[in-house]
Amino acid sequence: MLRIFDRYLLKEVIQGWLAVTIVLWLILVSNRMVRYLAEAATGEIPGSVVFKLVGLKMIWYFGHVVPFALALGVVLGLGRLYRDNEMPVMSACGVGPWDIYKPLLGFGVIVAVGLGWLALYVNPALEGMSEALKLEASRQAEMMAVGAGRFNEIRNGRLTFYTERLSKDRLSMGNVFIVVKGNRKRGKLPQLLTSQSAYRVQDEISGNDYLVLVDGYRYEGVAGQADYKIMQFDEYGIRIELPGKTMPGETTGSTPSASLLASSDPGDSAELQWRLAMPVSVMVLLFLAVPLCKSTPREGRFGRLVVAILLFVIYYNLLGTAKVWVEQGTVPVQVGLWWVPVLPVMLGFAFLYRDRLVCRLRRRP
């Protein structure tokens, strides 16, 4: 059973934590939505997938906001108790630092366990779903750029494409006409291809898109020259690269944590340590926040809050920098990101020692 003091303290902290979480979460989600809407307006992705992508990012952002928001919730909650002279009264009644840390660390462990599950298992799956959805949406938008009854330049103008008919799913075509520019320096002759129909396929291994021409002719070279060739084919495949096409990149954000653990690549190790750093950050920032919020009634309301935000931002920037160093091999994998969480713990002990020393000096006659 929680004591009355523990429940009162947790109530103040949780209220501040929820308020900060909602504000930061809405800011990040709104910013991401604006970016997706801008991409939809320029035709990079269809507008129908914008809210699906935002929904996936909402959960992903929540896991990254929690450590920062919980630490700020502690600063806001305990800071109010110090400003209203409630904490000095509690201290006079025998409430010490451990009595403050005990309920907060217990609550922090629960949050860290949930965040660890989110960072190690849920977020990678969501990131993979988001990448697949965005890639498919990008391909749909690319096909929308190809219209029937007009000439379309593909592969930076090296290929001119024309089709008389286009199916509703934009994958099947009729009466296709393609001109491929030649390159004498590379020994490539100009080509002209015609076919009765064509359909689009994607190679599962390479991810490249191919247009398969059915029942047509291929003219290669310059008419009137000796090397001019005419060939008839039943099916002929040609690789295409539609305007604005972006091939899927290999990102570690969607790689399962078990695969990262089995990998010896520094980039994979950095990603795994980054995921583990999220629940660890909950505990270390909470530990730092308790002595950081100690203030007097005469101090400004937001003085300690500004200092806390500055320290927390520095901490997150150091985590990001350490991750890049591990990926580049500047810092050994064994050291990794773990030196960063040590810093707020050391700073927290320094604040606690300072407060204890000040109390001793004040008690001396």
TIDO-194767 format. One record per residue (C-alpha): residue in one letter; y, z, x. Coordinates in nm, 4 decimals, always signed. Layout:
   aa         py         pz         px
    A          Y          Z          X
...
! end
This chain:
   aa         py         pz         px
    M    +0.0000    +0.0000    +0.0000
    L    +0.3447    -0.0849    +0.1259
    R    +0.5971    +0.1901    +0.1569
    I    +0.9197    +0.1784    -0.0410
    F    +1.1107    +0.0999    +0.2791
    D    +0.8733    -0.1845    +0.3664
    R    +0.9056    -0.3424    +0.0223
    Y    +1.2839    -0.3090    +0.0288
    L    +1.3059    -0.4610    +0.3762
    L    +1.0734    -0.7506    +0.2940
    K    +1.2663    -0.8198    -0.0251
    E    +1.5917    -0.8606    +0.1689
    V    +1.4290    -1.0801    +0.4345
    I    +1.2338    -1.3011    +0.1927
    Q    +1.5415    -1.3666    -0.0192
    G    +1.7350    -1.4829    +0.2862
    W    +1.4365    -1.6835    +0.4110
    L    +1.3916    -1.8708    +0.0830
    A    +1.7637    -1.9471    +0.0594
    V    +1.7801    -2.0869    +0.4132
    T    +1.4540    -2.2799    +0.3699
    I    +1.5708    -2.4515    +0.0517
    V    +1.9086    -2.5470    +0.2000
    L    +1.7692    -2.6845    +0.5284
    W    +1.4774    -2.8525    +0.3542
    L    +1.7033    -3.0301    +0.1050
    I    +1.9349    -3.1446    +0.3846
    L    +1.6483    -3.2977    +0.5843
    V    +1.4825    -3.4560    +0.2801
    S    +1.8140    -3.6006    +0.1578
    N    +1.8842    -3.7470    +0.4996
    R    +1.5390    -3.9065    +0.5107
    M    +1.5805    -4.0445    +0.1589
    V    +1.9109    -4.2065    +0.2558
    R    +1.7388    -4.3749    +0.5509
    Y    +1.4555    -4.5048    +0.3316
    L    +1.7023    -4.6315    +0.0709
    A    +1.8926    -4.8139    +0.3467
    E    +1.5680    -4.9765    +0.4648
    A    +1.4858    -5.0752    +0.1063
    A    +1.8355    -5.2227    +0.0622
    T    +1.7904    -5.4423    +0.3712
    G    +1.4455    -5.5545    +0.2570
    E    +1.2477    -5.3738    +0.5285
    I    +1.0408    -5.1836    +0.2708
    P    +0.9999    -5.2284    -0.1077
    G    +1.1969    -4.9862    -0.3220
    S    +0.8789    -4.8873    -0.5076
    V    +0.7467    -4.6869    -0.2094
    V    +1.0645    -4.4948    -0.1256
    F    +0.9773    -4.1864    -0.3318
    K    +0.6173    -4.1882    -0.2095
    L    +0.7370    -4.1808    +0.1518
    V    +0.9894    -3.9075    +0.0726
    G    +0.7184    -3.7011    -0.0971
    L    +0.4999    -3.7156    +0.2133
    K    +0.7918    -3.6224    +0.4388
    M    +0.8859    -3.3269    +0.2160
    I    +0.5697    -3.1376    +0.3117
    W    +0.6019    -3.2413    +0.6763
    Y    +0.9594    -3.1126    +0.6974
    F    +0.8652    -2.7830    +0.5318
    G    +0.6373    -2.6915    +0.8219
    H    +0.9118    -2.7553    +1.0766
    V    +1.1780    -2.5632    +0.8841
    V    +0.9796    -2.2422    +0.8264
    P    +1.0061    -2.0750    +1.1743
    F    +1.3803    -2.1346    +1.1997
    A    +1.4435    -2.0342    +0.8371
    L    +1.2367    -1.7139    +0.8583
    A    +1.4229    -1.5981    +1.1687
    L    +1.7575    -1.6677    +0.9990
    G    +1.6306    -1.4829    +0.6908
    V    +1.5706    -1.1759    +0.9074
    V    +1.9193    -1.2033    +1.0552
    L    +2.0765    -1.2377    +0.7093
    G    +1.8692    -0.9610    +0.5484
    L    +1.8958    -0.6990    +0.8231
    G    +2.2528    -0.7984    +0.8969
    R    +2.3547    -0.7043    +0.5441
    L    +2.1827    -0.3677    +0.5789
    Y    +2.3755    -0.3003    +0.9005
    R    +2.7089    -0.4099    +0.7518
    D    +2.6605    -0.1895    +0.4456
    N    +2.5677    +0.1113    +0.6638
    E    +2.2210    +0.1266    +0.5081
    M    +2.0381    +0.0801    +0.8342
    P    +2.2258    +0.3578    +1.0201
    V    +2.1388    +0.5940    +0.7338
    M    +1.7738    +0.4909    +0.7551
    S    +1.7799    +0.5433    +1.1317
    A    +1.9166    +0.8933    +1.0777
    C    +1.6188    +0.9579    +0.8477
    G    +1.3754    +0.8683    +1.1249
    V    +1.3319    +0.4915    +1.0831
    G    +1.2775    +0.3401    +1.4285
    P    +1.2300    -0.0121    +1.5628
    W    +0.8550    -0.0059    +1.5006
    D    +0.9103    +0.0852    +1.1347
    I    +1.1215    -0.2296    +1.1060
    Y    +0.8831    -0.4514    +1.3002
    K    +0.5670    -0.3375    +1.1220
    P    +0.6244    -0.5035    +0.7798
    L    +0.8038    -0.8024    +0.9311
    L    +0.5309    -0.8803    +1.1836
    G    +0.2647    -0.8377    +0.9161
    F    +0.4442    -1.0857    +0.6936
    G    +0.5032    -1.3112    +0.9969
    V    +0.1280    -1.3237    +1.0703
    I    +0.0581    -1.4445    +0.7163
    V    +0.3267    -1.7135    +0.7450
    A    +0.2062    -1.8161    +1.0935
    V    -0.1546    -1.8587    +0.9764
    G    -0.0443    -2.0776    +0.6851
    L    +0.1879    -2.2761    +0.9089
    G    -0.0875    -2.3213    +1.1680
    W    -0.3155    -2.4734    +0.9043
    L    -0.0292    -2.6978    +0.7924
    A    +0.0601    -2.8091    +1.1466
    L    -0.2958    -2.8652    +1.2710
    Y    -0.4603    -3.0258    +0.9697
    V    -0.2250    -3.1156    +0.6853
    N    +0.0701    -3.2670    +0.8724
    P    -0.1389    -3.5122    +1.0828
    A    -0.3071    -3.6385    +0.7653
    L    +0.0292    -3.6756    +0.5914
    E    +0.1728    -3.8555    +0.8936
    G    -0.1192    -4.0993    +0.8913
    M    -0.0721    -4.1634    +0.5201
    S    +0.2998    -4.2167    +0.5739
    E    +0.2426    -4.4639    +0.8597
    A    -0.0162    -4.6595    +0.6589
    L    +0.2055    -4.6674    +0.3501
    K    +0.5111    -4.7755    +0.5462
    L    +0.3147    -5.0464    +0.7310
    E    +0.1746    -5.1869    +0.4083
    A    +0.5187    -5.1692    +0.2476
    S    +0.6676    -5.3496    +0.5464
    R    +0.4108    -5.6267    +0.5151
    Q    +0.4853    -5.6635    +0.1457
    A    +0.8554    -5.6916    +0.2240
    E    +0.7830    -5.9524    +0.4909
    M    +0.5880    -6.1664    +0.2459
    M    +0.8757    -6.1397    -0.0009
    A    +1.0900    -6.3137    +0.2626
    V    +0.8643    -6.6196    +0.2457
    G    +0.9517    -6.8270    -0.0575
    A    +0.8005    -7.1356    -0.2162
    G    +0.9890    -7.4633    -0.2176
    R    +1.1987    -7.3915    +0.0894
    F    +1.1619    -7.3992    +0.4679
    N    +1.1025    -7.0668    +0.6422
    E    +1.1441    -7.0130    +1.0164
    I    +0.8774    -6.7887    +1.1680
    R    +0.8168    -6.6514    +1.5178
    N    +1.1843    -6.6714    +1.6179
    G    +1.2190    -7.0327    +1.5077
    R    +0.9184    -7.1607    +1.7027
    L    +0.7372    -7.2283    +1.3768
    T    +0.8774    -7.3841    +1.0582
    F    +0.6754    -7.3130    +0.7473
    Y    +0.6900    -7.4746    +0.4012
    T    +0.4731    -7.4300    +0.0934
    E    +0.5092    -7.5883    -0.2464
    R    +0.3266    -7.3161    -0.4392
    L    +0.2858    -6.9422    -0.3786
    S    +0.0604    -6.7023    -0.5708
    K    +0.1932    -6.3832    -0.7313
    D    +0.0393    -6.1654    -0.4587
    R    +0.1950    -6.4084    -0.2038
    L    -0.1360    -6.4410    -0.0180
    S    -0.2487    -6.7852    -0.1410
    M    -0.0467    -7.1076    -0.1007
    G    -0.0658    -7.4725    -0.1960
    N    +0.0520    -7.7911    -0.0208
    V    +0.1394    -7.6303    +0.3104
    F    +0.3461    -7.7993    +0.5817
    I    +0.3912    -7.6374    +0.9266
    V    +0.5782    -7.7589    +1.2344
    V    +0.5128    -7.5816    +1.5665
    K    +0.7588    -7.6470    +1.8472
    G    +0.6110    -7.7481    +2.1813
    N    +0.6822    -7.6182    +2.5300
    R    +0.6360    -7.8781    +2.8062
    K    +0.6727    -7.6182    +3.0812
    R    +0.3735    -7.4281    +2.9475
    G    +0.1794    -7.7418    +2.8634
    K    +0.2054    -7.6895    +2.4883
    L    +0.2598    -7.9992    +2.2786
    P    +0.4424    -7.9981    +1.9436
    Q    +0.2160    -7.9772    +1.6404
    L    +0.2380    -8.0763    +1.2765
    L    -0.0122    -7.9269    +1.0316
    T    -0.0632    -8.0117    +0.6670
    S    -0.3190    -7.8755    +0.4227
    Q    -0.4002    -7.8732    +0.0541
    S    -0.4098    -7.4900    +0.0423
    A    -0.3933    -7.1839    +0.2635
    Y    -0.4505    -6.8106    +0.2478
    R    -0.3382    -6.5164    +0.4570
    V    -0.5769    -6.2730    +0.6302
    Q    -0.5361    -5.9854    +0.8738
    D    -0.7561    -5.9197    +1.1741
    E    -0.8961    -5.5662    +1.1421
    I    -0.9165    -5.5109    +1.5178
    S    -0.5862    -5.6460    +1.6477
    G    -0.3857    -5.6121    +1.3255
    N    -0.2495    -5.9663    +1.3699
    D    -0.1795    -6.1808    +1.0652
    Y    -0.3359    -6.5272    +1.0391
    L    -0.2748    -6.8146    +0.8023
    V    -0.5950    -7.0046    +0.7352
    L    -0.5289    -7.3677    +0.6379
    V    -0.7898    -7.5364    +0.4188
    D    -0.8660    -7.9114    +0.4056
    G    -0.5892    -8.0605    +0.6147
    Y    -0.4770    -8.2521    +0.9212
    R    -0.3416    -8.1502    +1.2597
    Y    -0.1078    -8.3839    +1.4524
    E    -0.0492    -8.2884    +1.8163
    G    +0.1942    -8.4523    +2.0609
    V    +0.4714    -8.7069    +2.0207
    A    +0.4014    -9.0140    +1.8080
    G    +0.3745    -9.3326    +2.0154
    Q    +0.2580    -9.1582    +2.3349
    A    -0.0906    -9.1781    +2.4811
    D    -0.1687    -8.8095    +2.4358
    Y    -0.0966    -8.8126    +2.0632
    K    -0.3926    -8.6690    +1.8651
    I    -0.4864    -8.6584    +1.4976
    M    -0.7573    -8.4187    +1.3831
    Q    -0.8971    -8.3407    +1.0411
    F    -1.0249    -7.9908    +0.9643
    D    -1.1898    -7.7978    +0.6855
    E    -1.0365    -7.4666    +0.7953
    Y    -0.7863    -7.3959    +1.0704
    G    -0.6326    -7.0545    +1.1542
    I    -0.2900    -7.0016    +1.3043
    R    -0.1362    -6.6658    +1.3993
    I    +0.1886    -6.5912    +1.2224
    E    +0.4632    -6.3376    +1.2784
    L    +0.6824    -6.3000    +0.9768
    P    +1.0546    -6.2104    +0.9985
    G    +1.1091    -5.8458    +1.0829
    K    +0.7405    -5.7853    +1.1409
    T    +0.6589    -5.4556    +1.3083
    M    +0.3110    -5.3972    +1.4356
    P    +0.1707    -5.0457    +1.4013
    G    +0.2287    -4.8439    +1.7147
    E    -0.0058    -4.5872    +1.8559
    T    +0.1476    -4.2522    +1.7707
    T    -0.0015    -3.9110    +1.8326
    G    +0.1636    -3.7605    +1.5265
    S    -0.1198    -3.8752    +1.2990
    T    -0.4054    -3.8114    +1.5443
    P    -0.6428    -3.5351    +1.4248
    S    -0.6100    -3.2096    +1.6181
    A    -0.9784    -3.2172    +1.7167
    S    -0.9270    -3.5552    +1.8862
    L    -0.6213    -3.4216    +2.0702
    L    -0.8224    -3.1228    +2.1909
    A    -1.0968    -3.3470    +2.3317
    S    -0.8478    -3.5786    +2.5033
    S    -0.7328    -3.5397    +2.8649
    D    -0.4177    -3.7485    +2.8158
    P    -0.0955    -3.5496    +2.8828
    G    +0.0666    -3.6996    +2.5720
    D    -0.2167    -3.5755    +2.3508
    S    -0.2043    -3.2323    +2.5123
    A    +0.1711    -3.2153    +2.4560
    E    +0.1274    -3.3058    +2.0872
    L    -0.1424    -3.0415    +2.0386
    Q    +0.0682    -2.7744    +2.2073
    W    +0.3670    -2.8793    +1.9951
    R    +0.1618    -2.8204    +1.6800
    L    +0.0449    -2.4812    +1.8033
    A    +0.4004    -2.3926    +1.9000
    M    +0.5080    -2.3957    +1.5330
    P    +0.3101    -2.0838    +1.4243
    V    +0.3807    -1.9189    +1.7615
    S    +0.7526    -1.9787    +1.7039
    V    +0.7325    -1.7815    +1.3803
    M    +0.6345    -1.4666    +1.5700
    V    +0.8575    -1.5007    +1.8749
    L    +1.1718    -1.5902    +1.6789
    L    +1.1049    -1.3071    +1.4345
    F    +1.0698    -1.0683    +1.7283
    L    +1.4028    -1.1853    +1.8693
    A    +1.5815    -1.1779    +1.5338
    V    +1.5373    -0.8029    +1.4743
    P    +1.7477    -0.6745    +1.7683
    L    +1.9769    -0.9749    +1.7428
    C    +2.1021    -0.8827    +1.3948
    K    +2.2053    -0.5274    +1.4867
    S    +2.5787    -0.4969    +1.4276
    T    +2.8533    -0.2556    +1.3273
    P    +3.0439    -0.2616    +0.9957
    R    +3.3585    -0.3756    +1.1776
    E    +3.1966    -0.6888    +1.3159
    G    +3.2493    -1.0210    +1.1390
    R    +3.0023    -1.1190    +0.8687
    F    +2.8883    -1.4369    +1.0404
    G    +2.9331    -1.3362    +1.4065
    R    +2.5679    -1.2525    +1.4697
    L    +2.4551    -1.5397    +1.2499
    V    +2.6377    -1.7920    +1.4681
    V    +2.4841    -1.6407    +1.7825
    A    +2.1382    -1.6478    +1.6238
    I    +2.1727    -2.0130    +1.5187
    L    +2.2878    -2.1049    +1.8696
    L    +1.9909    -1.9292    +2.0321
    F    +1.7420    -2.0776    +1.7880
    V    +1.8787    -2.4300    +1.8393
    I    +1.8531    -2.3851    +2.2164
    Y    +1.4935    -2.2698    +2.1695
    Y    +1.3986    -2.5784    +1.9666
    N    +1.5711    -2.8104    +2.2134
    L    +1.3803    -2.6472    +2.4985
    L    +1.0540    -2.7001    +2.3091
    G    +1.1353    -3.0691    +2.2656
    T    +1.2332    -3.1016    +2.6312
    A    +0.9162    -2.9254    +2.7473
    K    +0.7069    -3.1611    +2.5330
    V    +0.8680    -3.4647    +2.6982
    W    +0.8117    -3.3127    +3.0442
    V    +0.4421    -3.2637    +2.9713
    E    +0.4093    -3.6207    +2.8388
    Q    +0.5766    -3.7585    +3.1511
    G    +0.3686    -3.5389    +3.3853
    T    +0.6727    -3.3479    +3.5152
    V    +0.5212    -3.0162    +3.4024
    P    +0.1450    -2.9492    +3.4360
    V    -0.0536    -2.9399    +3.1141
    Q    -0.1660    -2.5857    +3.1972
    V    +0.1959    -2.4687    +3.1882
    G    +0.2848    -2.7001    +2.9031
    L    +0.5214    -2.5677    +2.6395
    W    +0.4142    -2.2060    +2.6681
    W    +0.6939    -2.0974    +2.9012
    V    +0.9451    -2.1637    +2.6211
    P    +0.8147    -1.8964    +2.3727
    V    +0.8175    -1.6423    +2.6563
    L    +1.1981    -1.6675    +2.6819
    P    +1.2855    -1.5262    +2.3352
    V    +1.0292    -1.2493    +2.3829
    M    +1.1931    -1.1483    +2.7118
    L    +1.5373    -1.1712    +2.5522
    G    +1.4207    -0.9584    +2.2595
    F    +1.2924    -0.6863    +2.4941
    A    +1.6237    -0.6999    +2.6804
    F    +1.8151    -0.6451    +2.3533
    L    +1.5852    -0.3568    +2.2556
    Y    +1.6276    -0.1923    +2.5968
    R    +2.0042    -0.2356    +2.5757
    D    +2.0200    -0.0747    +2.2302
    R    +1.8044    +0.2138    +2.3447
    L    +2.0208    +0.2669    +2.6524
    V    +2.3391    +0.2602    +2.4425
    C    +2.1956    +0.5219    +2.2061
    R    +2.1131    +0.7473    +2.4992
    L    +2.4635    +0.7159    +2.6411
    R    +2.6176    +0.8003    +2.3039
    R    +2.4086    +1.1153    +2.2698
    R    +2.5202    +1.2549    +2.6049
    P    +2.7920    +1.5222    +2.5783
! end
